[in-house]
Every structure is written in structure tokens, then in C-alpha cells.
Amino acid sequence: MEIQLNKFFLIIIVLFSSCKGDAQEKYTVSKKTHQTATTANINFFDKKYTAQYTMVVDESTLADHPIRTFLDCTDSYFTIHYIPKTQELENYWVDQYFKNKDIDKINFEKESKEIGKKINSSSKDYVIFCYYVPSKFLKSNAGCSSESVYLSDRANAEIYYYNTQENKWKLIKKELSNVIPRTLESKYFKTNFSSYFVQNKKQEESSVDIQSDNRNIVGLWQLDCSISNSGLDISSNKGKLSGSLALSPQAVFLDIIVERNDGKSYDIKYLSQDMSPPLASENVIDDKNISKSEKIGELLFKNNNEIELMWYGLYNINTKKRTHLINQFSNNNSNNRVILKRCVEKE
């Protein structure tokens, strides 16, 4: 009888241990599944990640594109990178943005609002990445700040791409890293993820359509084709429109960029002063302070023989005022809307 009781208790103990092991195994699997789901659904735009826009990496280094950096040593260290798709936008951030700013006196809250406003107005013109390092790879000399934090040996960084159509972050690469997230330049992303900067087939087809439409506006446009003057001369190169335009006095010639909007309207933007004709000193434009992003005029394509020109004048980013309000087609400030005719040169 005693032997049978011992066998009975032994069976009970074995069954209990087996059930406990199953429960622990199920708990572990469930925990791993939860962690995986959390990582897959990470959202770097979540309000809990407070991060300002900036173009300043540190006291002596400027970024070549807008960034937003978040650091919490109990959570993570990451930087969102807004990489311009176009050369014009890249030139703006690299050459124009800091022209009249003192890096030692920047109001970072004001700067963040200014940069955010520009990005949000044309977010489709950026490829957005996030360079992310989990907290377990963060080390610090003292406290938790961008100056004291560094990465541990064999730290794993994760690179995410933001799909603007699906509004989701996609993990595209993991790599061993000793690079602090905020120090990466545009070149890193363009070199390693070049496919994200290539237009897809539909965009290419759309570009071909735009190039075809642009041919309508290419040519020489004047008030009177019988009068020899410079007029508004527009040309096209690989679908990009540019041209030349004379101001008043006639000795001031501009090289311009013409950008197509939706429909039949175009923006005119300043590129440079054409220095080839003889210039008096009073006619030289303050080139370094003339905005290349603000439009100086608009064109409305009416038909194959007529376009309408609305002139605004050059915008001085230093004085924040318009200059050269009169062009060759007008003789007073109020007469800034004119109809120009297409002029065909005789063969």
C-alpha cells in the first residue's frame, strides 16, 4: 500500500512539473510576440517623441538637410532625416537657408516652426528616413545628452523609410554602427538607398506628359513682335524650363527658372543676373540676397499665341522687401499684368 501511494505522488509531481513547463513556454512565446508587434508598429511621429526641426547638428556643424532628433536613454536615440528630391530644394537648404542667419543666435523653437512649415507645404518633395538606435546600445560619460551619449561596441542601428502613401514606417536595414544618428549626411541615404530616389514608372510617364505640355510655352514672347527687344525668352532642357528676361532699365537682364504648376500656370523664379551685357554699377543686382525660392512673377498660358505675365519683382531676403518692381513690359508699378504674344523669327 505504501509503495502504491509513493507511485501516486510521483505521478502527480511529474504532471505538475509538465504543466508548469508548458505554462512557462506559452508565457515566453507570448512575450516575444508582443515585443515583435511593438517594434513593427513603431511610429516616430508619435507625440511622445518630442523632436524639433533643425539644420544644426552641433555648435560647429550644420546639416545639409532638415532633421529631427529624439534622445531618451531609457528609450532610444534616433534622427528623422528629410532628404530633398530635387537639386533646387537641396540648394535651398545648403546655400540659401543660412545666408542671413547667425548660428550662434538661433532661436531653435522659432527655427523649428519655420522649417516645419516649409516641409509640410511640400512634403512630397522629400524622401524621409529614420536612423534608430535602441536604448540597450546607448552609453554615457555623464547624464543623457547629445554631448555625452555614445554607442556601445557592435551596436545595431535600424534604418526606417516612411511610406507617405500608407503613412507607415518600414524597416529597410539593420547594420552595425558607431555613428551617432544625428551626424549622417544626405550622401549616406542617396548612396545606400538610391532606389527610393528614383521615380516610379507612373511618375516617369507623368513627367513625359509634362514635358510635352511644356513645349507650348517655349519660345520668344513680346508685347510687339515688330519691335526688336529682348522679350521673355523661354527654353526647355530635358523637361526643365529656363529663360531670360529684361528689367527696366533695359541693361538689367535676368536668367530665370520657370516652374509649371497644375494646369496652365507657371511660376517664375530668379536664378542669376546675366552679366554678359555692359552694366552700369547702379544696375548690378544684389545677387547674394535675392531669393531663388520666392517667385518673382507668374505666367498663365492662354493659347498658342498668347501668355499672361503677372510681375511681382525680386525678393530681397535681407531687407524682406520686393525690388525691381518694373520690368521692360511696364512703365509703372500698377501696370504689372500684361498679355505677351508669341514671336516667330523669320527664316
Order of alpha helices (4+ residues) and beta strands (2+ residues): alpha-beta-beta-beta-alpha-alpha-beta-beta-beta-beta-beta-alpha-alpha-beta-beta-beta-beta-beta-beta-beta-beta-beta-beta
